[in-house]
Amino acid sequence: MTTYDFDTPVDRHGTWCTQWDYVEDRFGVAGLLPFTISDMDFETAPEVLSALRGRLEHGVLGYSRWRHADFLGAVTDWFAARYGAEVAPESVAYAPAVLFQAGELIDLWSAPGDGVVVHTPAYDAFPRLVGARGRELRGCALDDWTEFERLIALPDTSVLLLCSPHNPTGHVWTEAELDRIATLCARHDTAVISDEIHADLAHVPFSTWVRQTNGPGRWAVVTSASKSFNIPALTGSYGIIGDPPTLEAYLTRLKDAHGLSSPAVLGLVGHVAAYRSGAPWLDELRGYVHGNLRLVADHLNTAFPALAWQPPDAGYLAWIDLRPLAVDDAALQRELVEREKTAIMPGTAYGAPGFVRLNVGCPRTKAEAGVRALVSALRRLTV
């Protein structure tokens, strides 16, 4: 029995929507059916909408604060309930965005020219984030532990920017893998920034980096309710920073260098409502999305058994390895855009030719349309 409606489409046209209204920016053609930007086509939890309406009815939208029991308690209780992790309220810090905080921490924990290790294929914002700060991106394949240790051991490698769960593959790191990463980073005095924005959408058991630590240290978890509750337009995120001096330095930069210490109040309201009341909606959403991923697997594997594709460990992004079909990336994009009128992200955007990333955070009818378009395009290229 379902409580929430994820099947009814919501028309996002004309709402300044990046995925729908601005698809031409990335694909050169307007009006495509998009499966691109990593947000979902669902309304957020009704509990979140109700809280937002209540705050708007107050009518005054003045400056606000985040260092209070409502926000900090919602975060710490969420980590305790969902992940069995004890988070000290004083270690939590607001940020306007996850990438903003990750960038600030990279600045604080490294010097220009230092190396920042990132697993590949990499979320496309990570190379830009690292390069814009004058650091060197050092990419390492997810399963290449020899290369990972070599990179971590370099004397000028200062930071590991860990994507957990990993984007775009959807891999959820096991506790054994995280223990191995933690041991290597401790041995070589490498700071760890764990981006856990997709954690709430894990389809298998997930372990937060908070549980890999033994108290204070140069580590941080940066995350937000924005992905899991589909509220990125509210702005707002937070971090759990394990090193008290770094926390204070970050807060000083937030207030003095950037003038961002007063948060978007609706972002706070959304987070508190999501974490206090939104768990049933989130659990049902995750099951629905996993159903979409199973649909993708069924259609792909029926059409092309050689793919043997399986849903990812986390999220709503189907990362699909098409290399067994030996199709040309550019030719596939032409077929999708020109013939199927469909926008699907090419793996080349993440440094991985031969892959595509299909967003199925959407009603099932749309997910089916997307995978059918992909199958049709592939058939024409493999006859």
Disulfide bonds with the S-S distance in Angstrom:
none
